[in-house]
């Protein structure tokens, strides 16, 4: 579907003489949790950007839902304020005029019937078909009742289309994920369900597929014959902040590894799909998860940050954070080594590393290629200490860089590794936020960048043994790269691009 989507948007652009035109049918975009933090920080700004860019259909409406009654004028003022905080004060009216509000109360049957009636009235008043995109920006414990309420009110089967967007976490283990899938499938077909992972909406993640599959030189080297190892790192420099209540029941394994990092791993390791559409790509991603070798618990390190220095300031440890239980054994860091049992990747280690209170915020995929079989330059007193590396940066400073060797000018004879790089910011100056892309995909019915039920369950299955018998939690100082015990479970940072004689 990615190729189809790009073609449709290009055709729409050409039809307007270079001005972008929406390629989806008009609809009502319904936000459960419409007064919450995600709606204000991400969803409304993304929808506003799309409206300003002409990618949001001019008759598409937004209906925010919340527990308490709020006057529509007051709600629009809140949305206007949120857009101003996002730097969109001048553009806000392009969206605010089409924003409405509905109180959902306690979520009774009557509340959901009232929602269905309001949606019908909005569609009739604005002459749009009954097409509904339901974004459930809700805590996990209220998700099942919300799904039941939508099904009970008939909002899963309208005269138009209905699509439901589910935020992570999708379960907390294999059993709960299977139960949640079964519940959702009682009311919605899989082609109506959009399990969102905002990492998959990043331009660099999407371009990873293009980079691999559109460049024969890269794809021909994308295997165990040429690749020495792969590292995926998602580092955060902040602590848990106000999320400690949620985070302590989740930890880094559930919060990052099982979803975000697993998705990146499958995109790196998957085989070439039979076609460039959602079904074929998802099929290959599931094959990767099912091909993973059992995790060796001796190749896993869990950590928890202690007091230290981060960004030049003294910070407290995890156990001193507000709302963290005394003696908590929740991990804030995970490093592990994984293997894919396939012909393409047999014997190639995949290193995963993620944590909070690390030295800097970054998300990168490092593909290290094998060294030359003979160190030819030993004869002139030069030794290569590491091999060539392809570095894919997802955040910040999105782009690609390939680190390779050159001779430094002059004498004595020296070899230096330099990057051949591409930066989205330098080339395009501004790129879409992940939510801009993903919300448009929901409205267009494109599931390529969303997670299938079988992917969710296969991922939880991979980590079940680790969840049931986790290794001990090791301390690491805030501002460091994690526990010393994890040093052997990562490509050394200095080895990513530093060569020398």
N, C-alpha and C positions, 0 to 999 in steps of 0.2 A: 504493500500500500504506500510505502514511502515514495516510490517512483511515481505512482499514480497521483499522489497528493502534490508532489512538486510540479508535475505536468499540469494539473488542474489550476494551481495557483499561477503558474507561468502563463497559461492561456487566459486566465482572468486578468492578469496584468496587461497582456497585450491588447485585450479587448477594450481596456480603458485608456489605451495610449500611454501606458507606463504607470498609471495609478492603480494601486491594488484594489481588487474587488473581492468581496466575500464569496466563498465557494460552497457554503452550507445553506441549508434551508433555514428560514426563520424558526426560532424556538424560544422556549422559556428556560433560562438557566437558573435552577433552584439551588440555593446554598443553605443546607442545614448547618447550623452554627454560623449564621450570617452576621452575628454580632461579635464573633470570636477573633482571636489574634490572627489565625491563618487567613481568614477572609479579608481582614483589613490590610495585612502586610503583603499578601501574595495574590489572592484571587481577584480582588477589585482592581489593583494596579495592572495585573495582566490583562483583564478584560478591557480596561481603559486603553492600554497600549494597542490592543487589537482593534478597538473601535476607532481610534485615531488613525490607525494604519489602513482602515477600510476593510479589514479582514473579518470583523464581526458584522454579521448581517444587520442592516440598518433597522430592521423590525424585530431583531432578537431582544428579548426583555430579560431582566434579572430580578428574581424574587428572593429576598433574604428572609430566612426563618429564624426565630428565636423563641425562647420560653415565654418571655414577658411581652405584654402589649406595648407597642411603641407607635406613636403617631408617625405616619409616613413622612411628613415633612422633617421631623426630628431624625428619622433614620437616614434620610437623604443627606441631612447636614453632617451626620457621623461619617457617611461614605465620602462626602466632599472633603472632610477633615483628614480622613485616612489617605485620600489621593494627594492632598497637599503635602502630607508628611513624606509621601513617596516621590515628591518633586513633580507632581502632575496637577498643580493648582490651575494652571491655564487651560489644561485639557479636560478638566473634570466634568464640565457640562456636556461633553460629548457622550458621557456615560450616565451621569446622575439622572438625567431626564427620563431614562428608561428603567430606573430602579424602583422596586416596590417592596413592601414588607408585609409579612403575615406572622402572627403569633401562633405557635404550635402547641402552647400550653404544656400539659403533662403527657402529651402524645397518646391521648385516648382515641377510640374509634371515631368519636365525633370530631376530634381535632383533625384527623386525617381526611374525613369526609369533607370538612370545611376547606381543607387545603385543595382537594380535588375540585370543589366548586369554585374556589378562587381562581384556579388555573383555567378552568373552562371560561370564566367570565373575562379574564385577561385576554385569552386567545380570541374570543368573540369580539371584544371591544377593539382589538388591534388588528383584526382580520388576519390572524396567523393560524397555521395548522396546529393541532395538539401534539407538538413535539416537545418532550421534556428531558433535560439533562439534569439529573439529581446528584449534586455533589455533597457527600456525607462527611463534612468536616466535624466529626464527633468523637468523643472518647470511646474506647473499645467496648465498655460495658453497656452502652446504650445502642450500639449498632444492631444487635439482633432484634430488639423491639422496633426499631425504625424500619428495618426490612419487612417485618411482619405488618407494620402499619401501612406501608406503601402497598404491599400485596393485598391487604384487606380492603383498601379503598379503591382497588382496581387501577392503581397508577402504574402497574407493571404491564398493562395491556390496554393501550389506548388506541384511538383511531389513527394516530400518527405513530411516532416512535418514542420509546422511553429508554434512557441509558442511565445507569447508576454508577457513580464514581466512588470507590472505596479507598479511604486513606489507610496507610499502615498504622499500627501493626495489624497484619492479617493473621490472627492467632498468636499464641505464645509458644506453641510446640506443635508437633505433627497432629496429635489427637484434636486439639482445639481448632487447628486450621481445617481439618477434615470436617469437623462439626459445623464450622462457619460456612464452608463451601456448600455443605448439604443444605443448610438453612437458606442461603442465598439462592441456590438452584431450585428450591421449592417455589420460588416466586419469580425468578428471572432466568432467562436463558443465558448461556455463556456469552453469546454475541451481544448481550445487553450490559455486560459487567465489565467495568474498567477499573482494575486494581492499579492504582497510581503509584509510581515510584519516580519522584521528580528528577532523580539523577538521569533517567532515561530520556528526559526532555532536553538535556544540555546539548548544545550544538556539537560539541566535541565528541560526545558519545555517539550521536547519530553519524558524525563524520568518520568515526572509527570504521563503520561498515563500508563507507565509500572508499576510505583510504585503503582498506584491505582488498576490497573486491573490484575496484576500478583500476587498480595499479598492479599489473601483472608481476612486476619486479618484487613487490612486497608480498603478494600472496604466494609466489613461488618459494619464498624464503620463510614462510609462516608455518614451520614444522620442526620436528625434533632434529632433523639433519642440520638445521641452521641456527635454531634458537637454543641458547644455553639455559635460560631461566626467565621467568616473568614475575614481576613484583607489582602488586596493587596496594597503594597506600592511601588511606583517608585519614588525614591528621587534622585535629582541631586544637587551636591554641586556648580556647575557653574551657572553663569547667562546666559543671552541670547547671549552674545558675538556679533559676526558679523551677527547673524541670525535675528536681530531685525526687519528688513524689512518684512521678512516672518512671524515671530512669532507674531507681533502685529495684524496681520489679522487673526490669528489662536487662540492663547492662549492655556492654558493647557488642556482645555476640548477637543478641536479639535485635538491638537497635540499629546496627550497621552491617554486620557480617552476613546474616541470614538473608537480608534483602538487597541493600545497595551494592555491597561488594560482590555478592553472588551473581547479581545481574551483570556487573562489569566483567566478571570472570567468564560467564557464558558467552558474552559477545566477543571476547578475545579468543576463546577456545573453540567456538562452534565451527562446524564444517560449512562449506559454501552451500547456502540454501538452494533448493530447486528453482525458486522464483523469488522475486523481491516483494513479497507480501507478508501480511501478519501471520497467517497460518504456517507458511514455510519457515519463517524466521523463528517463531515460537517452537516449532517442532525440533529444530536444530539446537535450540537452547536447552530444551528438556533432555535431549540426548546427552549433552555435556554433563548435566547434573546426575543423570543415571549412570554415566561412565566414570564418575569420580571414585577413586580408590577409597576404602575405609580410612577414616582419619586416625593417624597414629597419635595417641594422646601424649606421647613423649615429644611430639613435634608441635606442641601447643603451649603457649605461655599466656597466662592471664595476669593482669596487673591492676593496681589501684594507685592513683596519684596521692602523694603526700605533700606537705607544705613545701614550697620552693619559690623560685623566681620565674615569672613569666612576663614577657614583654617589658622587662625592666622593673617590674613591681613584685613585691612579696605577696604571695597568695596562699590561702589555706588549703589543707588537704581535703580529700573527699569526705572523710569521716567528720570533718568540722563544718561541712556545708549544711545549710538549713534544711531540715526535714529528712536528713539521712539518719537511719537508725544506728544506734551505737553498735559497733562491732560488725557492721555490714560487710559481707564478703562479695558484694557485687563488683564485677570487674569494670574498669573504665578503659582498659587496654586489652587488646588481643593480638597476638602474632601467631601465625601457624604456617606450616608447609603442607601443601596439597599436591596430589598427582591425578592426572586424567588418564585413565586406562583406555587409550585409543591409539590407533596406528599413528595418527598425526603427532600426538604429544607424549607417547610412552617414554618415561624416564626424565621428562622435563619438570623440574620443580616449579610450582606456583606459590610464591610467598605472599602472604596477606598480612597487612599491618594496619591497625586502626587504634586510635585512642584520643582521649581528651587531655588537655594541659600539656600538649607536645610543643616543641619550639615554635612552630608556625602552622598556619592553616593552609593545607594543600591537599589536592586529590590528584594523584598521578598513576599512570601505568607505565612501567619501565620494562621494555622487552630487550633483554641482553642477548646479543648474538654470539655465536661461538668464535673463539680466537682462531687465528690462522694456525694451521697444524705445525708449522715450523717458524720459530722466531728468527726470521731472516736477518733482522737488524742487530742481533747480538754481535755480529762480526765487526760492527762499527761502534760497539760499546753502548748500544741502546737496548732497553728492555721495555716491552709493553706490559703494563701492570693490569690492564683490564681490556675487555673487548668492546666492540662498538655497541652503542645503546640507542634505541629509539625511545624517546621520552614523550609520552602523551599527557598533557596537562589539562585537567578538566576544570580546575579552579585553584587559585585565581590565575589570571593571565592565560586564558585558554589558547591552546595551540599545540604544535608538534615540534620536536627538535630531534635531529639525528646526529649523534656525536661520533665523529670519525677522525681519522688521523691524517696529519699533514707534517711536512718537514718545516721546522722553523727556519726563517732566513738566517744566513750567516753561519759562522763556526763557533763552537764545535757542533758536530752533527747532533741535532735534537729533534725529537718527535713530539708534537703537541696534539691533543684532542680538541677539536673545535665543533661548535654546533652549526648545522644547517637547519635553519628554523623557519617556522611559519607562525605568525601571531594573528588571531582573529581581530584583535583590537587594532593592530596596525593596518591590516588589510581592509577591514570593513567598518572600523570605528565603533560600531554598535551592533550587538547581536541580541537576539531574542532571549528573554528570560525563559527558563524551562517551562514555567507555568503558561506562558503565552502559547508555546507550541502545543502543550498537552491539552489545554482547554479547547483550542481549535480542533485538535484531533477528535476530542469527544463529540463536538458539534458536527464534525464531518463523518463520524462513524469509523474512524481509522484506529484499530486496536494494536498496531505494530509496536508501539512504545509502551504498551501496558502488559501486565503480568497475567498469564493464564492460570487457571486453577491447578493444572498439573504441575506447572512450574513452582507454585507456592508449596505444594505438598512434597515435591521432589527435593526442594531446598531444605525444608524442615527435616525430612528423612535423613539427609546427609549429616545434619548436625545433632541428631537425636542422641547418639552415644556420648557426645561431648556435653550435652545438656544434662544427661543423667549421671555422668561421672566426671565432673569438671576437675582439672588440675588445680592446685592451690593458687591463691592470689598472691602475687609478688608485689612489694612496694616499689614505686619509682618516684623520684622527685619531680614536682611540677616544673616544666621547662626543659626536661630531658626527653630523649627519644624512647623512653620506656624502660622496663626492668633490664638489668644486665643479662639476665637469663635469655632474653629475646635476641641478643646480638647475632646469634647464628641463624636466625630465622628471617633474615632480610639481606638483600643485596646491600653491601656497605655503601653509605651515601657517597663516600669519596670515590668509590669504584664505578659510580654511574657514568661519570664523564671525565674523570681525572686520569690521564695517562702520564707517563714520564719515563725518563732514562735512568 
